[in-house]
């Protein structure tokens, strides 16, 4: 499907604020600190098993496949240790609850909250999830009843939607996941994702076809559930929400 240009514009406008809100709650002290009392050795461990726990008590290769961009050796180490704390499903429930609580404290008072939540839910619950394992796992989780918590968990799902689509686009473009990581943030980024040098030379230009394919696939998915005006409205609301959270 070739989506009309307005949808592509909306998808590109959504990329940064959805990534920002998703990354911000995952790294927030109020999310990571309580995990230590629950038995997680560090926040990175909690992130891996909390985020991947929606896939259930599966072999690490399954989780590594869904994450895609992390070195399998790192995923094995983190998953095995992390699941031993309380199990995959309990970790995911804890992680999702922390996401919702972050929304309650940071999205309170945002004027466009209800409408943003409405549009985001139509995307998160309505798009085709074929081949998008991590996104599908998260959207199968129960949503909170309150608007603030529900909204942030839905935005997290939109982030997982883009991440899952992007992984498929990278592979379809003939780019190795490691090369995509290098193209995004260089060798430091690759080591953060658990990869070891020596590394090949990869530039942002090498990843451009995958980025374009990601946007086009997402535009087609959004076009199936929102009008062009609604898609643009959602992008505007998410940008405003990111600014609201950043100001608090």
Secondary structure, 3 states (H helix, E strand, C coil): CCCCHHHHHHHHHHHHHHHHHHHHHHHCHHHHHHHHHCCCCCHHHHHHHHHHHHHCCCCHHHHHHHHCCCCHHHHHHHHHHHHHHHCHHHHHHHHHHHHHHHHHHHCCCCCCHHHHHHHHHHHHHHCCCCCCHHHHHHHCCCCCCCHHHHHHHHHHHHHHHHHHHHHHHHHHCCCCHHHHHHHHHHHHHHHHCCCCCCCCCCCHHHHHHHHHHHHHHHHHHHHCCCCHHHHHHHHHHHHHHHHHHHHC
